């Protein structure tokens, strides 16, 4: 992977990369001289780390607000203010219910948020001059999201309602009728019937508009899409123009194709007439995250070009509202924008994009399309700005998230919070490093290794070979709360992770290259990467390794079984695809397989069968642990049953662990502890003794 301390400046396919100081360090080492006095990371630590949310700078740039949850303890999710100049921190809420979806008042002296402290989720206002929070809305339905216009009066709200209902009472009556039914059935006339971890009901998330009263609570709002059997994409994808006369949002238009299309569009509503216009009807691919500029001149959004694809490149589109002209900004910059917002002068946007194993901050000029890297070390999120300063959260392979700031010119990097300082100063984290090697077709491929937390020079260590899911994804330089590489390092394993062909953050051609080739180029990359790094790093024992993966990574575990059947001492497969035909006919988001395998199974069976692990089980022989959540509708649990049944019938040592109350991910703290216990026990069973007994 290229070193970020040596950024190459110049023109990249017509897009100018402007120079900026870049703070990056590809090798992180936290090895104090008294290692034995420190602890290594455990699942309990992971569950109890304080976690940040709702990190937003005030409009005047003087105060930061953030939510902080004390691990998994209930009643500890509260809001804090931090004065930027003095760094003084003040806790401002203490109610046992959570506060979230925080928005600053335009005067920087008040905060809006959602809370269920009245018994249902409503919008509240807290004056920073003192006093208790005031409830602003009192609807018979929970408010699932809101967005306040600059005038402080016009408010957009999201509610789950029944399509066709003209009043909220109509929705309440429909819900009561369903609850009173004597039978227990679900009936559907079209897809989708379920999504992610739940069966869908007859309710949809609609966008409403209202004006906050001078006195009393808001109790009425107007549905802007009353007849839609569709949902908005979320309140994060809703924006008011500066005058508060128009509103834009992202959604799929009503239709029967929602399971097999990625055609989200940008809709604009005239709030006086309630007239709704599809601004992106000509683009059959994904349009998202509309944002008006604060000077009223522009409307910007992200857009993909490839229909039926969720991992295409998001390019910035900007519409000049003076003449309705739409232009692509920096179209040849080969990175996909994950988030953006206008800078204060509206001459540029501050964007976030994955970039060579990091998730980084860039400034993009609207006039010239210049892309300037600002910060490129670790994984950033919650990016906000005021004046010349940018504020964001950041985490890395060895540090959970904290709040940082940096100037837009790349100078002035500073850490603002240390929310887990008391825990981290007693933890011994593993050293890690990014590397590159010639992969498929000798093209450059990147990865990371981590040394065991108790690493000693001259000793050799067993390997945890982690394979990411997606397949268009990346583990990257992040502190993961489900697949945390440091936890394997704490167990005495060397950790290796490869960003094979198909991974994100290395250019769109690299990402697209996995489509139609699930078991081809990625397998070559993984094999060559494993051979490369075990030769380069002699402390890694290539004969003493276990491979682990989830989702597509789990698919690759099944693929290893048939195509690299002598590669590892053991395999761990979480929610891995096993039978591609049955997967197609039972998964919920059909656009995913239909893009990667060029259409439905019944039209393109040969594409699915070519890389179907179930067709190569005659070669299976490695012991495998199979884990699955029963509420997983992305990769339905029959996929794991199929793999386990195969191994049992063939007499291969195997174990099946099911989590009845989990979906595609294991999220509940006690379940996560058990997940790691099962994984580590399986690895200990098959890997040779750890480094203490292994001297080279």
N, C-alpha and C positions, 0 to 999 in steps of 0.2 A: 504494500500500500504506500502511496506517495507520502512523504513527510510533509506535514502541514507547516513545518517551520521553514520550508523552502518552496513557497508558492511560486509557480511559474506565472508570470504576468504576460498579458498580450491578448490576442484575439483568438477565440475558440469558435469556429464556424460562424463568424460574423457577430458574436457576442463578446463585448470587451469586458475582461475581468480586471477591475481596478485594484491597485495595490492597497493593502491595509495591513497593519500589524496583526499577526495571528498568534494567539496564545495557545499553544498545544504542546503536549508531551506524550509521545507514543509509548514510553515505558514508565510505569508507575511502580515505585518500590516503597513499601512502608515496613521496613524491617528494623525495628529498634534493637539495640544491643541486648536487651533483657527480654528475649522472646518468651522464655519460660514463665515470665510473670504476667503475660497477657493471655486472654482467652482467644479461641478461634470461633468463627461465626457458627451459630446454630439456628435451627428453624424458629426457636423461641425468640432469638434476637430479631429475626426477620419479621415475625408476627408483631413484635412490640416496638419496632421503629416508629417514631413519630412521622406522620405523613402530611405533606402540605397540599393545599388546594386553594382555589379562588385567589390567586396572587394577582393583585391589581394595584397600580400606582394611581394616586389621586390626580385629578385634572391639573392642579397647580404644581404637581411634581414634588410635593413636600412630604407626603405620607404614603406608606405602603400598608395595604391591608392583606392579610392572608388567614386562611383557615388552617387549623392544626388539630389533627386527631392523635391522641395518645395511644398508638398501637391499636389493639383490638378491644380496648376498654370502652364500655358503653358510657354514654353521658360525658365524654371528654372531647367532643368535637366543637371547638369554640373559635371565635374570631379574635385576631390580634392586630394592633396598629403598631407600626414602627416608624418613628421619626427619622427621615433620611439624614438630616444634619447631625443630630445628637446620637442616633442609633438606639434611642430609648424605646423599649417595647412595652406595650400596655395591653393587657387582656380586656376586651370590651364586652364579651358575652359569657354567660355562665349557665344558661338554661340547659337542662338535661337533654332537650331536643337539639338537633343539629341546625346550623344555619349554613346555607349554601346559595349558589347563584348570586354572588355579591356584585352589586353595581354601585358606583359612586354617584352621589348627587353632583350636579354641575358646579355647585359652590364649594366642593371639597369639604363640606362640613356635615355631611350626612351619608348614610349607607342604606341601600335597599338590599333585601335578601328574602329568600324563601325559608319558611320554618313551619313546623307542625305543632308549635307550642300552644295553639288554640284548639287542638284536636283534629284539625285538617290542615293541609298544606296551603298556606296563603302568603301574600306579599306583605312584608313588614318594612318599616322605616325606623332607623335609629339615628337620632341627632347626636353628633359628637360633642355638642355643648353640654350634654348631661341629660339625665332622665331615662325613663324606660322606653323600650321599643314600642312603636305604635303600629297596630294592625291596620293595613290599608285596604285589604280586600276581604270579602266575606261571601264567598260563593258556595253553593251547595255541592260543588265538585272540587276536587283537589286541583290546585294550579300546578301544572307540571313544568311550566317555564314561563318566563316573562322577559320583556325588553322595554326599557323606558326611552322615550324620545328626548331630544335635547331640551324641549320646553318644560320637562319635569311634570307634565300633565298627561300627555298622550301615552298610552301603555298598550303593548301587544302582549297577549296572554295565550298560553297553550292549555287546552283541555282535551281529555279523552271523551268523545261524544259519539252518539249513534248518527250515522249519515242520514240526512233527511229530516232530522229533528230541528225544529225552529226555536226551541227553548231548552234550557238545561233540565227543566222538569220532565220534558219528554225523554231525555236520556235517563234520568232517575227512574221514571216509570218503566222504561225498557229493561233496566238492570233489575228492578224489583220483580218484574214478570219472569225474567230468566231464573232468578233465585227461587221463585215459587214453583217452578216446573217439577213435577213428580218424577219424571224420567231423567236419566243422566246420559245425555248424548251430545255429540257435536256434529253439526251438519254444514256442508260447504258446497257451493256451486262454482267455485273457481279457486285457483291458487292465488296467494300463498295460504296454506292451512296452518302452518307453524313456522316459527322463526327462532333460531338460535337455541332457546331453552324453554319455549312455551308455545302452546297451541293458541292460535289467534282467535279472538272473539269478534263480535260485530261492531266494536268500537274503533274509532280512528282518532288520531291526534290532530286536531284542527287549530287554526290560528284565529284568534279573536282580537277585536280592537275596542278600546274604551277610553274614557277621559276620567282621570281621578277627580273626585269631588273636592270642593273646598273644605267641607266638613263631613264627618261621618265616613262610612266604609263603602267601597265600591262593590255593588252587588249585581250589576248588569253589564253585559258586553255583547258585541255583535260578531257572529261567526262570519268570517270572510270567505269561507269555502263550505257552506252548509250541506251541499249535495255530494261532496267528494267522498268516495269510498277509498280514500288514500290519506297518508300521513304527511305532515311536514317533516323535513329532514332533521329538525331540532332547532331550538331557539338560538343556538350559536350560529345558525345560518339564517338569521333574520336581521334586517338592518333598516332603520329609518333614514330618510333624507334629512338634511339639516333643517329644512322648514317644517318637518313633521307632517307633510302633506302626502307623502308616498312611503310605501313600505315594500321591501323586496325580500323574498324568501326562496328557499330551495325545496323542491318536492318532485315526486313522480306524479304526472298527470293521472287522473283516474283511468283505469283500464284493467284488462284481464292478463296483461303480460308482465306483471311485476316480478314474478319468479324468474324470468329469463331475460330481463332487460336491465341495463344500468343507466337508463335514460332519465336521470334526474335533470330537471330544468330550473331556470331562474324565472320566477314570476314577480311581477310588479303590480301593486294594488294602488289605485287612486283612492285615498281615504275619504274623499268627499262623495264620490259617486259609487264607491265600492267596486268599480270596474277592474277586472283582473286581466293582465296581459302576459302571455308567455314570451319572454324576451329571447329565448334560446331554442325556439321550436325547430330551427333548421339544423341544429346539432343533435344527432341521435345518440351521442355519447354523454358522459357524465359532466354536468355543470354544477358548481357548488360554491358556497360561502360568499354570497353577494355582500358588498360593502360600499356605502356611499362615502365620498370624501367630505371632510368637514367644511370645505369652501363651496359645496354644492355643485362642483363642476363635473365630477366623475362618478361612475358606478363601475366597480371592478368585481371580478369573480374568477374562480379557477375553472379550467375546462380541459377535458380530455378529448382526443380525436377518434379513438377506436371504440365503436359500439360493443356492447356485451363484454366489457373488460373493466375490472375493478383496480387494475394495477398499471394502467397507462400513465403517461406523464401529464401531470396537472400543469398547464401553462397559464400565465396571467393574462386575462382579457380585461381591457379597459374601454368603457364607453364614454365618450365625451358628450355630456348632456346638452351642450350648446348646439351640436349639429348631428347628434345620434350616431356619429362615426365610431365603429368598434375596431380596436387594433390589438394584435398580439404584442405583448411586451417581452422582450428578450426571448423570442421563440426558439432560438437555436441554443440557448443555455440548456445543457443536457442533464438537468435535475428536475425532479417533480416537487412542486411546492405543496407542503402539507398545511401551512398556515401563513397568514399574512395580515398586515394592517397598514393603513396609510400613515406616513410620518406627519408631523404637525404642519409642515409647509405644503403637504399634498403634492410635492414634486417627486416623491419616491415612495416605495413601500418597503417595509421591513418584513422579510420573508424567512420562513424556516423550511429547510429541506434536508433530507438524508444525503450524506456526502462521504463516501469512502469510509464506512464504518462509524461515522459520527452523525449526529443530527444537529445541524449548524444554523447560524444566523447570517443572513445576507441583506444588503441594501440594494434595491433594484431601482435605477433611475427610470422614470416614466418617459422622459423625452428621448433619451439616447439608448436605453436598454442596457446600460452598464450594470454589471453585477459585481458588487464589492463584498468579499467575505469579511465578516466582522468578528465572529467567534466560532471556532471549530474544534472543540475538545469535549467529548462526551455527548450526552443526549439532553437537549434543551426542550423546554415546554413553557407554557404560561407566559409567553412573550408579550410584554406591554412596554410602552415608552412614554416619555415626557421630555420635551425639549431635546437636548443632545444626548440624553441618557436612555439606555434600554435596560429593562428589568426582566429577569427570567429565572426559572428554576433549572437546575442542572444536576444530573447524576451520571456516574461513571461505573465501570466494572468494580471499583472498590469503594464507592461512596454513594449512599442514598441521597435523595434530593435536598438541596438547600436553595436559597434565593441569592442571586448574584446580580451585579450591574456592570455595564460596560458602556463607554461612549460610542456613538455611531461611527466614529472614525477608528474604532478598534483599540483605543487607549482607555486607561482608567478602569481596568478590570478589578472588581472587588467583591468579596463574599460578604453578604449582608446578614445571613442567619447561620446558626450552627445548632439546628434543632435537635440533633442527636449527639452532640459533643460528649456528653457524659458517658454514653455507651461506646462510641467509636474510639475514644482515647484508651479504652481497655481491651480493644479488639486487635488481633493480628490479622491483617488482610494480606492476601496473596499478591505477589508481584505479577504484572501482566505485560504483554507486549504484542504489538501488531506486526504481522509479517506478510510477505507475498511470495508467490511461487508460480512457475509455469504450469497452468492447468490444461483443460481441454484445448487441443489445437495449439498448445504452448501459449495461450492467451493468459495475461496476468490475472491471477486470482488472489484474494486476500483472506486473512484469518487472524485469530488471536490465540495465544497460549497463556495459561496461568500456571505458575509454579504452586506446588502445595504450600499451604500457609506455614508449615513447619519445615520448609525446604532446607536441606543441608548439602553443601557442595560435595560431589563425588558419589552421591547415592542416586539410585535409579528408582523411578516411581511408576506405578500403574496409571493407566490413562482413562479418563472419562471423555469420550469423543461425542460431543453434543452436536446434533444436527437440527437446524432451525426449521420451523414450519413456514407456512405461507401458501404455496412455495415461494411466492414473491415476497420475501421478508429478509430479516437479518437479526441476529442476536446483537452484534455491534457493541459499542462502548457504552453499556447501560447497566443499571442496577435493577435486575429483573426480580419481581416478587414471586414468580412461580418457577422459573428455570434460572436460579441464581448460581452463576458459575463459581462464586466464592464458597458456596456450601460444599461443592465437591472438592475444592482445594482445601477446605477445612478438614475434610475427611482423609486427607493425605493423598489425594489424586492429583496428577497433572491434568489440566483441562485443555482440550483443543477444540476450536470452533472454526469452521470454514464457511465463508460466504461464496458458495458455489454459483455457477451460471444460473441466473434467475433471481439472484439476490437484488435487493433495492439499494440505491445510493451509488451505483457505479455506471450510470448512464442507462437510457431506455433500451438500447439494443441489447445490453447485457441482461436486463430484466426480462425482456421479451423472449430471450433465447431458450427459456425453459418450456415455453408453450409448445405442446406437441412432442416434447422430448423429456418427459419427467424422469425416465430411467436412463437417459443417455448421458449428455454432458455433465449433469450434476454428479452422477456416479463416478465418472472419470475424475472430476475435480476432487471429490472426497477421497478417492483412492490415491491420487497423486499427492494431494495435500498431506494425507496421513503419512505416506512414505517420505515425503520431503521433510516434514517437521521432526519425525523420529530420527532421521539421519542427521539433521542439523543440530538438534537439541538432544545430546546423549543422555540427559537425565530422564527422558521419556522412554519408557519400556514398551516398544512396539509389539512385543510378544505377550503383553499383559494388559489387555485393554477391553473395555466394554463400550458399546455404542448405544446412544440413547437419543430418542426423538419423539416429537408429538405432532399430530395432524399430518402435514406433508412429511415432517421428520419421522413420524410413525410409519407412514407409507414407505419411506426410505429404509426403515428397519426391516419391514417385510420384503423390500426389494433386495436388501443385503442378503437376507436369508436364501434367496434364490440365485443371486448373481455375485455375491461375495461371501460365499457360505463358509469359508474358513478364515474370515478376516478377524473375528473377535472371540474372546472367551465367553462373552454373554451379550445379550441384547435386552434393551428396555424399550417397549413400544407403548406409547400413550396415544389412544384415539387415532390409530393409524389406519389408512385406507388399505383394504385387503382384496376386495372383489369389486372391480371398477364398474361392472354392469349393475350390480345391486346398489352400489353407491350412487350412481346417476339417478336411479329410479326412487331413491329414498331421501336424498339430501334436499334442503329447502331452497337454497339459492342456486338455481339451475344455470344462471349466467356464468358461474365459475367454471364448471366442467365444460359447458358448451363453448366457451372461448378457448380454453386450453386444449380441447380435443376436437375443435372445429365443428361443433354442432351436437345435436342430440345423439344418444347412443344408437337409436334405431336407424339413423342415417349414416353413422360413422363408427360402427362396431370395431372395425380393424384398428382405428386410432386408439380406442380404449384398451383393446385386447393386447396390443403391442407391449404395453407397460403394465399389465395386470399381474400383481404378485401372486394371485391365486392360481395362475396358469404355470407357475414354476416351482410348485411345492415339492416336486420330486428331489430337489437339491437341498431342502431344508434340513438342518442338523444342529444349529447353534441353540443353546438354551435361551428361552425368552420369557421375560416378565411382561404381561399384557395388562394395561390399566385403562379404565374407561369410566366416564360419567354417564349415568343412565339418562340424564336429561339433555344429552348432546344430540341435537338435531342437525348439526352441521356434518358430523361424521357419526351416523347412527350406530348404536352399540352392537348391532349385528356384525359390523365389520370386525370388532375385537373378538366376538364369539367365533367368527369364522376362522380367524388366525389361531385362536386357542384350541378349537375343535380339531383343526388340522394337526397341530403338534401333539395333542393327546392321542389322536388316532395313529400317528406315526411313531409314538413312543418317545418323543423328544421331551426332555425335562422342561416344564413350563408351569407358569402360575398366572391365574386370572384374578385381578382385584377390581371390583366394581364399586363405584360410589353412587348410591341411589339418588342423592340430593345434589349432585354436581352436573354441570353441563360440559362444554368443550374444555373448560379450565377447572382446576381445583382451586377454589377461592377461600372456603371456610377454614379458619385457623387450625382447628383440630384435625380436619381432613387433610390439610396440607402437611401437618406433622406426620400423619400416618402415611401419606404419599411418599414423603422422603424416607421414612423408616423402611417401607417396603423396598424402595429403590436401593438404598444403601445396603440392606440385608442381602438383596439379590447380587449386588456387585461383590460384597464381601465373600459370598459363597463361591464365586467363580474366579476371582482374581487372586493372584498369589499374595503372600504377606506383604504388608506395606513397607515403606522405605526403611523403617528401623531395622529390619532384618535383611535388607538388600544392599550390599556394598559392591560396587563395580570393581 
